[in-house]
Amino acid sequence: MRTKIAGMGYYVPERIVSNKEFESIMDTSDEWIQERTGIKERRFGKAHLETTTTLGARAAEAAMSDAGVEKNDIDFIIFATLSPDYYFPGCGVLMQRELKMTKNEAGALDIRNQCSGFIYGLSIADQFIKTGQYKNILLVGAEMHSMGLDFSTRGRNVSVIFGDGAGAVILQPTDDDSEGVVNTVLHSDGTYAEELAFINPGCHGGYHSNKEQYGYPDTDFGGVFLTQKMWDDQMIFPNMNGQLVFKMAIQKFPEVIISGLNKAGLNVSDINMLIPHQANLRISQFVQHKLGLRDDQVWNNIQRYGNTTAATIPIAMCEARDAGKINKGDLVCIAAFGSGFTWGSALIRW
Ligand code: UT7
């Protein structure tokens, strides 16, 4: 028994935000952004009208239609995001309600894992399918980053990189050993948790650093999720040690890809299409050259969408398939590295 991708879909908001638009609100330039990241533009959802849940729902509808399954055929939902509508409950149940698919009361699991969220989700789904527990799993990766970024010059190393979007797949069992998920490899190292993180507001109370830094008052009774100092100092946005993330990414991407190939008894030359998480075009190009892959064996779309975190891989995979670049029998490799740090890879025989 294997897990196959029975359908895929994606949705990106209509509004295109060019690099030039950032020039008027912060100290940055189109040249800097293109040169350092490869990004030319990204999409931003409509504030108050679109959310991570609604973007995910649009992608899920497209994937269900592509797979030819009905809403109530879905027996499990996995939703990966780092930009949820609510702290809790998660987007899984919100999307279930949004799509009016509560009739069969299918379980909905929310996962974090940031940039690796889609690969972690695929791995979880793969286990549920292989054990026979579920027959139609809807896996969604979605982000509405634009609602939570620091658009002042202080946040420029993060805010110019991220974009909004969603991708989804329907996963089903297959008896055919010549298709489906070959394996998944998952890793993490929490040593670097704060190097790419969205820390406040939260329940940490300064535990990992010191409480003065965040202006926590002395209290025996909790109730200090958000402090005045956090607000006054605007410590309420994601932060990233870009250079460290970059260095680790270019080391871990090839490692985890090779590890998956070794486990399957395959070689780099067996890969037909590599779909790397879209964090930075320079990272993808480094990985491509390290592995010795040709340009037509790697799908990149960060130029048009920026980094949509949990959504980059399903969007890119769907685009590559629609462009006729992934065909029956192809070996597709997906890989990601990001906040946590978490990273992983998956090999899929199409
Ligand atoms: O999916 C999540 C995983 N994330 C990643 O994989 C991201 C990995 N890291 C990166 O992609 C890169 O590190 C960045 C694109 C974030 C930054 O590029 P960099 O080449 O590493 O630049 P840097 O951080 O070393 O900064 C170089 C300079 C600094 O100025 P000084 O100190 O040299 O005067 C920054 O302040 O560029 C400045 N800078 C900017 N300048 C214009 C940082 N952001 C910007 C900006 N516009 N948006």
Residues whose N, C-alpha, C, O or C-beta is under 5 A from the ligand:
A	BS01	UT7	D27 T28 S29 W32 R36 T37 C115 R156 N157 V160 G242 Q243 V245 F246 A249 A279 N280 N307 F337 G338
